[in-house]
Every structure is written in C-alpha cells, then in structure tokens.
C-alpha cells in the first residue's frame, strides 16, 4: 500500500509558539547568577610526570629502526642468539604481574 504525499496537509489547530518557563528564585533566597569561569585544576606529581612522559613518547618514533636493522643483520649472519631461559623468565614475570 502506498500513499501520495503532495504537501496539501492542513493543520487542524492553530500553531502558537511555546514559551520556555524560567526558574523563579526560591522565596526569600538570592536570585540565580551565572557561574563565573574561575575553575582551576591542580595536578598531582604523578599526573605531571605522566603528562611529561606522554609528550615525550608522542614525539618518539614508533619503531627503533637502528634496533630493527641490528636484529636483521644478526639473523642474516647467524649471530642472533635466542635465550630460552630469558624468555621463560620474562613470561613468568609477566604472569606474576598480571595476577598481582
């Protein structure tokens, strides 16, 4: 079923603007005044340190290209050494940190 919309719809009642009510001040109380922009923020030492660290990290490159090149060369010439004990130790340390 379809209906044709032709814009010939008329309103049954007159449309009148609606005024937004304003809040009255409580009886005997002071009138409401706008809030002045006098807010201030004080950061803790830890927050300041974190902000500085964030700024430093945002300017650092995401990839250490010198390190990548050194590992690539070590893999190509066979001098890259994998230490399974160090890997296992770091995995256990991470597991302890996650469960703490």
Beta strands, then each sheet from edge to edge (+ up, - down):
end
